[in-house]
């Protein structure tokens, strides 16, 4: 369990060999980016400019429903590069800084660092807070 605010906890499974299971609480979402280590990694943390390979699952805060998961498309990791200015939502560029190889990280992304008022693809509503569980597979090719 990760406490987001007083009495508001997100539950995340710790088995990094399996797709994450997440339980989103029925409470107000955070207004700031939240990151938490679920399973510890090893080595140095990811820094701006690094290439970070991950597996992930994403959920809507408002419904708890999964909207995307790299796990559902096979074992190939998704590359975030260069970290800090990668072509992903800003919450990922900010939320992966410091992550280590082997780490399972919870990243809760407020709308301003996600898809904002526009939402995305019909599966992420306007001003949705996003919940990602990200497993770091490699940093700069080192696993």
N, C-alpha and C positions, 0 to 999 in steps of 0.2 A: 504494500500500500504506500502511496505517495500522497502526503498531505499537501494540497494545493492552497488551502486556507483553513481556518479553524472549522473543524467538522466536515470538511470537504476533501475526500480522498479518492484518487484514481487507483484502481487495482490493475496490476499488470503481471502476466505470467512471466516466470524467470527461465523457462526452458528455451535456450537459444537454438536448439536443434529443431524447434517447431515454430510455426507461425504464432505470433503473439496473440494472446487472449486479453482483452481489455474490458474493464467495467467502468463506464463513465458515470460519475455520481449525478444525482439530481440536485444540483446546487448551482449558484451563479458561477460562470466561468471567470478565470482570472483576466485582468485587463493588461497584464504584462506577460512577456515570454517566460515560460517555466521549463527548466530542464532538470532531470533527475536521473542518476545512475541507478538502474535496476539490477544489472549484473556488471561487476567490475571488469574492466579491460586491463591491458598491460602495455607497457612502453610509453612513449611520449604521446601527448595529446595532439589532435589535429589543430593546425594553425592556418591562418589566411594563406591562400595560395596552394595549399595541399590538394591532392586528388584523393577523395574519400569514397571508397566502395562500400555500399550498404545494402541490406535487405530491410524492408519496412512494411508496416501496415498503417493505414490512416483511417481515422474515425471522426465523425461529426460529434461535437460536444452536445449539441441540442438533442440528438436522438440516440447517440451511442452506436449508430450504424456504421459499418465499414464502408468506405467509398472507394478504396484502392488498396492493393497489397502486391508488392513485387513477388511475394511468396506464391501467389496464385498464377504467376506466369513462368514458373520453373525456378531453377536454382541460380540463374545468372544475376549477379549483383547489379545494382544501379549506381552509376558513377556521379558524384557531385564534385565538379572541378571547373575552375579553381575555387576552392572554398572561400567564401567571402563575396565573390562576384559570379558564382555559378548561375546558370540559367534556370534557377528554381525559385520558389517563393523565399522571401527574405528570412522568414522564420527558420528555414533550413540552414541558410548561410550563417545565421547567428547561432542557432541551436546546436550545431555540430562542432563548434569551436571547443577544443579541449577533450573531445571524445577520443577514446583509445580503442585499439584493435581488440576485438572480442567483447566489447562493451555492448550491453543492451541499454538504450537510453530512451527515456520518455521525454518528448518535446510537446508542450502545449502552446499553441500558437494563436495569439489574438488576431482578429480580422485585419488589423492594420499591417501585420507582417505576413498575412496569408493572401486571400483573394478579395478581401474588402467587400464593398457594397455590390460588386459584380457577381460574386460567387463563381462557380466553375462547372462547366460540363453538365449542368443539370443535376449533379449529385452533391454539390456543395452550395448551400443556400447563401443568400446575401448576408454579410456580416457574421459568418459562422466562425466559431472558434474551432480549431483543428487539434486533434490529438494524434500524434504519431509515436509509434514505437519503432525505433531504428536500431538495427544490429550492425555494428561496424565490422566489416569483413576484412578490409585492408586500408592502409593509408600509404599513398605513394608506392603502391605495389607490394608493400610489406604486409604479410598476413600473420 
